[in-house]
Amino acid sequence: MPPSLRHLVASLLITSAAVVSPFVHAHGDVTPQSVDTKSLPQLGDQWREENPYRGNKEAIRIGTSAYAQNCARCHGLEAISGGIAPDLRQLDRDCMSQKDEVKKQACFKEIDGYFATSVRRGKVRNGAVYMPPFEGILNQEAIWSIKAYLETVRAMPAVAAAKAASAAAPAAAKSSASKKQ
């Protein structure tokens, strides 16, 4: 390779590295934001095994904001991942397809535990930080509020989505028919 071409290739590689490097460390340099959870029932020091705020409107409101401030950078706006980190709308998708209600609730409880542990301790493999630990930064109320929010944006499995769509179709047809009269 001629020296001028080698110099051009080396310059391009150095420039590319300088431009791309801030994005490579996306998981390691997040500055966590505090979350005001005073309006929620306080949970104390003992960590719950499952989300005590499931369906709680105030927790969902707080969790929406807390997610945007602390999680969206990696997991995407409205939990729609751009590929850097897992798509959290899919977090409990296997639970949603459970037909047996007892198994479904056990699945939710297991996922809740996994979620809380992951957020508290972060994700580190081979010394690389994939997700920083939030324990000591976000309290239990904030973490469960984020989970309550994520439950409102969960992606439904194809079977459940088809079932929901078919259940909604008769209601929409009835509403449309009553408007025509």
C-alpha positions in Angstrom: 0.0 0.0 0.0 1.5 3.4 -0.9 2.4 5.6 2.0 -0.1 8.3 1.1 -3.0 5.7 1.1 -1.8 4.2 4.3 -1.7 7.7 5.9 -5.3 8.4 4.6 -6.6 5.1 6.1 -4.9 5.7 9.4 -6.4 9.2 9.6 -9.9 7.9 8.8 -9.6 5.2 11.5 -8.4 7.8 14.1 -11.2 10.2 13.2 -13.8 7.4 13.3 -12.6 6.3 16.7 -12.9 9.8 18.1 -16.4 10.2 16.7 -17.7 6.8 17.8 -16.0 6.5 21.3 -18.5 8.6 23.2 -21.3 6.2 22.2 -19.4 3.0 23.1 -19.4 3.9 26.8 -23.1 4.7 26.9 -23.8 2.4 29.8 -20.9 3.5 32.0 -21.4 7.3 32.2 -25.1 7.7 33.1 -25.6 10.2 36.0 -28.6 8.9 37.9 -31.3 11.4 38.8 -33.1 11.4 42.1 -36.8 10.5 42.1 -39.4 12.1 44.4 -41.5 9.3 45.7 -43.0 11.1 48.8 -46.6 10.8 47.4 -46.4 7.0 47.4 -46.9 4.6 50.3 -43.4 4.1 51.8 -42.1 0.6 51.7 -39.5 0.6 54.3 -36.0 -0.9 54.3 -37.0 -4.5 53.6 -37.1 -5.1 49.8 -40.3 -6.5 48.5 -40.2 -9.7 46.3 -42.9 -8.4 43.9 -44.1 -5.0 42.7 -46.4 -3.5 45.3 -47.3 -0.7 43.0 -48.7 -2.8 40.1 -51.5 -0.7 38.5 -51.1 2.2 41.0 -51.7 5.4 38.9 -49.4 7.6 41.1 -46.6 5.1 40.9 -47.0 4.9 37.1 -46.9 8.7 36.8 -43.7 8.8 38.9 -42.2 5.7 37.1 -42.8 7.3 33.7 -40.7 10.3 34.7 -38.1 8.2 36.6 -37.7 5.9 33.5 -37.2 8.9 31.2 -34.6 10.4 33.5 -32.6 7.2 34.4 -33.3 4.4 31.9 -34.3 5.9 28.5 -30.8 6.8 27.5 -29.9 3.1 27.1 -33.3 1.3 27.0 -35.0 3.8 24.7 -37.8 6.3 24.9 -41.1 4.6 26.0 -39.0 1.5 26.6 -38.5 1.0 22.8 -34.9 -0.1 22.7 -32.7 1.1 19.9 -30.5 -2.0 20.3 -28.0 -0.8 22.9 -29.8 -2.5 25.8 -32.7 -4.9 26.2 -36.2 -3.8 25.1 -37.9 -3.6 28.5 -41.4 -3.9 26.9 -40.5 -7.6 26.5 -39.4 -8.1 30.1 -42.4 -10.2 31.1 -43.7 -11.4 27.7 -43.5 -15.1 28.7 -45.8 -14.4 31.7 -48.4 -12.8 29.4 -48.8 -16.0 27.4 -49.5 -18.2 30.5 -53.0 -19.5 30.5 -52.9 -20.8 34.1 -53.5 -17.7 36.4 -51.4 -19.2 39.2 -48.5 -19.8 36.9 -48.9 -16.3 35.4 -48.7 -14.7 38.8 -45.7 -16.8 39.8 -44.0 -15.7 36.6 -44.7 -12.0 37.3 -43.2 -12.5 40.8 -40.1 -14.1 39.4 -39.6 -11.3 36.8 -40.2 -8.7 39.5 -37.3 -10.2 41.5 -35.1 -10.3 38.5 -35.9 -6.7 37.6 -35.3 -5.4 41.1 -32.0 -7.3 41.4 -30.8 -6.1 38.0 -31.6 -2.5 38.8 -30.1 -2.6 42.2 -26.9 -4.4 41.3 -26.5 -3.4 37.7 -25.1 -5.7 35.0 -21.3 -6.3 34.9 -19.6 -9.0 32.9 -15.9 -9.6 32.7 -15.3 -6.2 34.4 -17.4 -4.3 31.7 -20.3 -2.3 33.0 -23.3 -2.9 30.9 -25.7 -1.2 33.4 -24.6 0.7 36.4 -26.0 -0.3 39.8 -28.7 2.0 41.2 -28.9 0.7 44.7 -28.3 3.6 47.1 -29.3 6.0 44.4 -32.8 5.0 43.6 -35.0 3.9 46.5 -37.3 0.9 46.5 -40.3 3.1 45.8 -38.6 4.6 42.7 -37.5 1.2 41.3 -41.0 -0.3 41.7 -42.5 2.8 40.2 -40.4 2.3 37.1 -41.5 -1.4 37.0 -45.2 -0.2 37.3 -44.6 2.1 34.3 -43.0 -0.7 32.3 -46.0 -2.8 32.8 -48.1 -0.2 31.0 -46.0 -0.4 27.9 -45.4 -4.1 27.8 -45.4 -5.8 24.4 -48.1 -8.4 24.2 -47.3 -11.8 22.6 -48.8 -12.2 19.1 -51.5 -14.6 20.4 -52.6 -12.2 23.2 -52.5 -9.2 20.8 -54.7 -11.1 18.3 -57.1 -12.1 21.0 -57.3 -8.4 22.2 -57.9 -7.2 18.7 -60.6 -9.7 18.1 -62.3 -8.8 21.4 -62.1 -5.1 20.5 -63.6 -5.6 17.0 -67.2 -6.3 18.0 -67.2 -3.4 20.4 -65.9 -1.1 17.7 -68.5 -2.4 15.2 -71.3 -1.9 17.7 -70.1 1.7 18.5 -69.9 2.5 14.8 -73.4 1.1 14.2 -74.9 3.1 17.0 -73.4 6.3 15.6 -75.0 5.7 12.2 -78.5 5.5 13.7 
